């Protein structure tokens, strides 16, 4: 569901912007918001700082690599994504779980042990 929402927002953005630079900045902001709010969890201030550094660094590196040819445009896109890959090296960021919050680890282990004992007939 989140992918569809992000895709629709990106499509709407592409209809509104007038330059490629505006589109790149808008798509970078959408990427940062989606990554920090939907996919991964971290403290709010840390998420904002991380996304600001990565997105700004990625856009600056892409601008450095960009040129008039198709090859330099592809290189700029690769450069942006290369900087974004640093996100996974940052510690303290956890993937969001799809279900409900996890129970206490002791209770989960206890439930597994009781289920195992009931299955074996002990």
N, C-alpha and C positions, 0 to 999 in steps of 0.2 A: 504494500500500500504506500509506503514511504517513497519507493522508487517512482511510482506513478505521479505522486504529488510533486516530487522534485523535477521530473520530466515536464510536467505541465507548467510549472513556474519557469523553467528554462525556456520552454517554447514561447510563453508569454513575453519573457524578457527579449527573446530574439525578434519579436514583432515590434517592440517598442524602441529599442536602441537604434542609433543612427550611424555609429562607427564601430569598427572591430575592437578598438580599445575599450569602449564602453561595454561591449559584449564580453570581452575577456574579464574585465573587473567584476561584472555582474555574475558571470558563471563561477568565478573564484569565490565570491561571497556566498553563493548558493552552496558550493562544495563545502566551504568551512562551516556553515550553519548546519548542513545535513550531517556532516561528519561528527560535529561536537554535540548535537542534540539528539540525533536519531541513532547513530551507530555506536558511539563510544561515550563513556561517562567519565568525567573528571570534575574537579571543583570548578565553579563558574568562572572565577577570576583566572584560574590557570588555563581553562579552555579558551577564554577570550585572548589571553596573551599568546598561547601556543598558536592559535589560528591566525592571529595578526602577524606574527613573525613568519610563519610558514607561507601564508598567502602573499604577503608583501615581498618576501624573499623570492618566492616562485615567480611572481609577476616581474620583478626586477631582472631576474636571471633570464626569463623568457624575452624580455625587451632587449637585453644585451645580445641574445642569440638571434633575434628576429632580423629579417631582411626582406628583400623584394621577391626572392625566388620561392618556389614551392618547397624546395629542400630546406631552406633556412626557416620557413614557417614550421615545417615538421620538426626541425631541430629545436625551435623555440617551445613547441608543445612538449617535446621530450624533456627539455630542461625544466619546464614547470612541473611536470609529473615527477621528475627526479627529486626536486626539492620537496614535493609533497610526500615522497616515500620516507623521508626522515621522520615523519609522524610516528611510524611504527618503532622507531628507536627510542622514543621518549618514554621514560618509565612512569608508572603510576596511572596509566590509562587502561581501563578495563572495557571489554566489549559488553554491550547491554544484553541482558538475557531476554529471550522472547516471552517467557512465562512469568508467573508470579515470583515474588521474592523468594529466595531459597530459605529453607528452614535451618534451624540450628544444626550444625554438622553432627553433633552428638545424637540428636533425635533421628536424623536420617540414618546413621549407622545402627542405632537401636532398632528402627523399623526394618532394615535389611536383615539384621540378625534374627529378629522374631520371625520374619517371613521364611528365612532359611530353616529355622528350627521347626516351623509348622510344616514345611514341605517334606522334611526328612522324617517326620514322625517322632522326634525326640521329646 
